[in-house]
Amino acid sequence: QAGELTPEFHPPLPIQSCDETGCQTENTGIVLEGDYRRFYSVADSSVYCQTSEGWDPVLCPDGVTCAQNCAVDGISEEEYNNGYGIFTSGNTLRLNY
């Protein structure tokens, strides 16, 4: 389930889709996968559902229970920029490593 601690932001990145009739702009955005997100207990947001050894066996004994007990946090614009070095401007994407 979606968490409520950090609102989800997708850096905008319009792209062009072209065919024999011409090109159309599609308003798309960048999205980081789950490996870059924080999974936390819905009962106590200070408790992580993932540990260094994998999923917490109490909160996540199986997928259905884990989905009920845990939320995935959003990634803010500031985190995209300052944490991951991901910037967009118009139709330009810049990745700082």
KEMARMI-541543 format. One record per residue (C-alpha): residue in one letter; y, x negated, z. Coordinates in steps of 0.1 Angstrom, whole numbers, padded with zeros to 4 digits, always signed. Example, Ala and Ser with C-alpha at 12.3 -4.5 7.8 and 13.67 -1.06 7.14 Angstrom:
2
a-0045-0123+0078s-0011-0137+0071
END
This chain:
97
q+0000+0000+0000a+0036-0011-0006g+0053-0026+0024e+0087-0017+0036l+0100-0050+0051t+0114-0065+0019p+0124-0043-0010e+0107-0053-0043f+0129-0069-0069h+0119-0078-0105p+0142-0102-0122p+0151-0085-0155l+0140-0101-0187p+0144-0080-0219i+0122-0089-0248q+0120-0080-0284s+0090-0062-0300c+0091-0064-0337d+0071-0049-0365e+0077-0043-0402t+0103-0016-0395g+0125-0039-0373c+0129-0050-0337q+0132-0030-0305t+0144-0043-0271e+0121-0037-0242n+0135-0038-0207t+0109-0058-0188g+0110-0080-0157i+0092-0108-0140v+0066-0100-0113l+0048-0125-0091e+0011-0119-0084g-0004-0111-0050d-0011-0147-0042y+0027-0152-0036r+0030-0122-0013r+0027-0115+0023f+0000-0090+0034y+0006-0077+0069s-0007-0050+0093v+0010-0016+0090a+0006-0012+0127d+0023-0046+0135s+0042-0064+0108s+0040-0097+0127v+0002-0097+0122y-0010-0111+0088c-0040-0096+0070q-0048-0129+0055t-0056-0160+0075s-0062-0196+0064e-0099-0187+0063g-0095-0155+0042w-0090-0118+0050d-0089-0108+0087p-0123-0095+0095v-0110-0068+0119l-0082-0055+0096c-0102-0060+0064p-0139-0055+0069d-0140-0039+0034g-0115-0030+0006v-0109+0006+0016t-0102-0002+0053c-0080-0032+0043a-0059-0009+0020q-0054+0015+0049n-0046-0012+0075c-0025-0036+0054a+0007-0035+0033v+0019-0060+0007d+0055-0072+0011g+0080-0072-0017i+0099-0102-0030s+0137-0102-0029e+0160-0116-0056e+0169-0144-0031e+0132-0153-0027y+0127-0154-0065n+0157-0177-0069n+0156-0199-0039g+0119-0197-0029y+0102-0198-0063g+0130-0212-0086i+0128-0182-0109f+0161-0172-0126t+0169-0148-0154s+0202-0143-0173g+0202-0119-0202n+0171-0128-0222t+0168-0163-0207l+0142-0173-0181r+0146-0205-0161l+0119-0219-0139n+0129-0247-0115y+0100-0267-0101
END
